[in-house]
Amino acid sequence: MLLRKHRGFTLVELLVVIAIIGILIALLLPAVQAAREAARRSQCSNNMKQFGLALHNYHDTFKAFPAGCGPAPLNAPGGSTYESWSAWSGVAPLTAFMEQNALYDRIDWLVGFNNAASGNRAVTETLVSNFNCPSDPGYMVDYGNMGSISYCLSYGPASWWECGRRGEAGLFERIAYYKMATIRDGTSNTIAMAECMIGQNQGMWNTNKRDPMYRVVTGAHLTQSPAIGSDRSFTNSATDIATINTYYDNCLSMYDAGSGWEGQSDEQGRFWAACNSWWAPYCTTLVGPNAGPGCDDNGSVTQVQVKEPSSYHPGGVQTLRADGSVSFASETIDQATWIALGTIKGGESVQAQ
């Protein structure tokens, strides 16, 4: 009986097969990662659309949008006049319109978000999945403090959380309740919210990477000169853009040099309930998406000058327009257009973005 001899793989053949498999994996992995990011970005967009619906439902109920920072829900029974830095963010009253009634009903609006005796502190520690973008490494991470958020209310081209409450800048402002009719630039041409990276409690920044979730203490205010109304709101004029960029270039220089560290530069997006500027879910439209670190005057949470939208999506950030639509803003967007999209009645001409 003849025995058939079975020939196995030679070492060279085995190495060739392994190399082919490696090449296939290398080709497929970026596609898999891109598909996953597309799914995460889609979920993030859906979250923003929920905020859009909540804002419109809030407006239908109270005939105005919530204040970016300030008292409890406008005209709500028992509504608070609590106006200090411990007051509530404009996101907090939206919980009733985002299927978070259990949270809303537990809040004592007569005292601040950080008040432990009332139970508010326990409420604000809650992590809400549709407040977080799944593309962010901080997604649903408990940093042992308060519930985080990836979506920020737009204060527009303003370097202060309060610009006289005259509607000089964005749709949101401290203790200002703007109506739909106030948006003279058109709801589709006005940014209501945008994404912001969640601070990851990592300590001192890496000077080799201008990370948007950090902030620099510049020791100086960003002010408009000559001032038109408030000296903390800006237009897209060449003069104002030059003022903004001079200030921001200095801020970036300090970041690159490792100066301006105040020990609190990793708290962006950490508190969905907070009213105070850095911790609060609010952003500016002064420089551009993913521009780099934020800048403030003196390390105080109320002295933030620049806090631009940021995200982990390649190439830009998603924005919610005042009409409830979601659109992607590229990192290369023209600065004048970006500023115009942030104002509610600037009267600028805005090209389709």
C-alpha angles and dihedrals in degrees: 000000000000117000115215111225113224113217117212131203117291117229091254093052091049092052090049091052091048090049092051091050090049092051091049091050090048090052095046100042097071090048091051091047091048091051091050092049090048089055092047091047090050090052089048090052090050090052090054091049088055088055089050091054091046092052092050093046090048089051091049090053101042100023091236141058118261119267113262087234130000144058127013123282110321112262091354115149107271091008113179129237089205104144108165126108088274092065122114129278121240089251094063097070089048090069089085089060097044101061090266097115091135089063094042093051092052094055120103100211093190092074136040130284092250096051109125099185093061093048092247093120091057090050094050092051088067116116111220114198097212090052089064130069111227090218090066117090086221091062108143091340115153106221091181095256128071135333113283131226136200097196125076133195112241117243087179123216094346131124094201136053091236125041102175095287091262098122092252095145133007137359092262132054139152111289093349123123109195124193129221089252089060090068096087093162089066128264093254090055096050127081113224099175139001138185123274127188116246114242110244101204092244100145124224116023127247108251090208091066126048095219115194094211092070131073135213125219101225100175090227140088124237104229135171117241122223089025122226104201105315114024089221099066123079141202129209092256118133090246094053093044090052090051092050094047095047089054094044094046088056090049091052091048090055090048092050090050092050093242127126094052109151101171096250102077100116102063103092113132093004099121122045090184100048124110101192115102109251099036092039125096096251136114142186131230101215107111112011145274116308089002093151138258124359122249132217138175109240111352092270115135089231098053102071113146104177126020110158127189116266140178145168092244110113113256105007148333138288117247133197114221121213090252090063097256123129122222136172118245114206123225086235095058113136109263094226090053091047091053091047092053089056097056125083099203107011093123093224124152109244123199118218110277 
